[in-house]
Amino acid sequence: MSDVKMMKSVSGKLPIKASGGVSNYMEFTQMVEAGATRIGTSKALSIYLQTSHNEL
């Protein structure tokens, strides 16, 4: 997550993709809060099922 924050601080308006190790909803939200605009994960369905389906 600190890598995402660092990239956000120097990227300007470029989108940031976080991937690798994003396997649950808490990690997903932490990455978005850190500045990620895209998430790469093989656990998308699992993450989605952890939400109330209105949050995304």
Phi and psi in degrees as GROMACS dihedral restraints (atoms count N, CA, C in turn):
[ dihedral_restraints ]
;  ai    aj    ak    al  type     phi  dphi    fc
    3     4     5     6     1   -64.2    20    10
    4     5     6     7     1   -31.1    20    10
    6     7     8     9     1   -64.9    20    10
    7     8     9    10     1   -40.1    20    10
    9    10    11    12     1   -64.4    20    10
   10    11    12    13     1   -43.6    20    10
   12    13    14    15     1   -60.8    20    10
   13    14    15    16     1   -43.0    20    10
   15    16    17    18     1   -64.2    20    10
   16    17    18    19     1   -45.2    20    10
   18    19    20    21     1   -63.0    20    10
   19    20    21    22     1   -39.5    20    10
   21    22    23    24     1   -62.4    20    10
   22    23    24    25     1   -38.1    20    10
   24    25    26    27     1   -68.1    20    10
   25    26    27    28     1   -21.4    20    10
   27    28    29    30     1  -116.1    20    10
   28    29    30    31     1    -1.5    20    10
   30    31    32    33     1   -89.0    20    10
   31    32    33    34     1   -12.0    20    10
   33    34    35    36     1    65.3    20    10
   34    35    36    37     1  -124.5    20    10
   36    37    38    39     1   -96.7    20    10
   37    38    39    40     1     5.3    20    10
   39    40    41    42     1   -67.9    20    10
   40    41    42    43     1   140.0    20    10
   42    43    44    45     1   -70.7    20    10
   43    44    45    46     1   151.5    20    10
   45    46    47    48     1  -121.4    20    10
   46    47    48    49     1   128.6    20    10
   48    49    50    51     1  -106.5    20    10
   49    50    51    52     1   125.3    20    10
   51    52    53    54     1  -102.5    20    10
   52    53    54    55     1   131.3    20    10
   54    55    56    57     1  -151.3    20    10
   55    56    57    58     1   162.5    20    10
   57    58    59    60     1    87.6    20    10
   58    59    60    61     1   102.0    20    10
   60    61    62    63     1    90.6    20    10
   61    62    63    64     1     2.6    20    10
   63    64    65    66     1   -86.9    20    10
   64    65    66    67     1    97.4    20    10
   66    67    68    69     1  -123.7    20    10
   67    68    69    70     1    -1.5    20    10
   69    70    71    72     1  -146.8    20    10
   70    71    72    73     1   170.6    20    10
   72    73    74    75     1   -63.5    20    10
   73    74    75    76     1   -37.6    20    10
   75    76    77    78     1   -62.3    20    10
   76    77    78    79     1   -45.6    20    10
   78    79    80    81     1   -64.3    20    10
   79    80    81    82     1   -38.6    20    10
   81    82    83    84     1   -58.2    20    10
   82    83    84    85     1   -50.8    20    10
   84    85    86    87     1   -67.0    20    10
   85    86    87    88     1   -34.5    20    10
   87    88    89    90     1   -63.6    20    10
   88    89    90    91     1   -40.1    20    10
   90    91    92    93     1   -66.7    20    10
   91    92    93    94     1   -41.7    20    10
   93    94    95    96     1   -64.5    20    10
   94    95    96    97     1   -43.7    20    10
   96    97    98    99     1   -64.1    20    10
   97    98    99   100     1   -30.3    20    10
   99   100   101   102     1   -75.7    20    10
  100   101   102   103     1   -15.5    20    10
  102   103   104   105     1   125.6    20    10
  103   104   105   106     1    -0.2    20    10
  105   106   107   108     1   -68.7    20    10
  106   107   108   109     1   137.1    20    10
  108   109   110   111     1  -106.3    20    10
  109   110   111   112     1   -10.8    20    10
  111   112   113   114     1  -140.0    20    10
  112   113   114   115     1   147.4    20    10
  114   115   116   117     1  -126.1    20    10
  115   116   117   118     1   129.1    20    10
  117   118   119   120     1  -105.8    20    10
  118   119   120   121     1   119.3    20    10
  120   121   122   123     1  -155.6    20    10
  121   122   123   124     1   150.4    20    10
  123   124   125   126     1   -93.8    20    10
  124   125   126   127     1     2.6    20    10
  126   127   128   129     1  -108.2    20    10
  127   128   129   130     1    25.5    20    10
  129   130   131   132     1   -56.7    20    10
  130   131   132   133     1   -45.7    20    10
  132   133   134   135     1   -63.1    20    10
  133   134   135   136     1   -44.2    20    10
  135   136   137   138     1   -61.0    20    10
  136   137   138   139     1   -43.2    20    10
  138   139   140   141     1   -63.5    20    10
  139   140   141   142     1   -45.2    20    10
  141   142   143   144     1   -59.6    20    10
  142   143   144   145     1   -42.0    20    10
  144   145   146   147     1   -68.2    20    10
  145   146   147   148     1   -17.9    20    10
  147   148   149   150     1   -83.1    20    10
  148   149   150   151     1    -8.0    20    10
  150   151   152   153     1   -93.0    20    10
  151   152   153   154     1   173.0    20    10
  153   154   155   156     1   -87.8    20    10
  154   155   156   157     1     9.6    20    10
  156   157   158   159     1    68.8    20    10
  157   158   159   160     1    -6.2    20    10
  159   160   161   162     1  -106.3    20    10
  160   161   162   163     1    -8.2    20    10
  162   163   164   165     1   -82.4    20    10
  163   164   165   166     1   -23.3    20    10
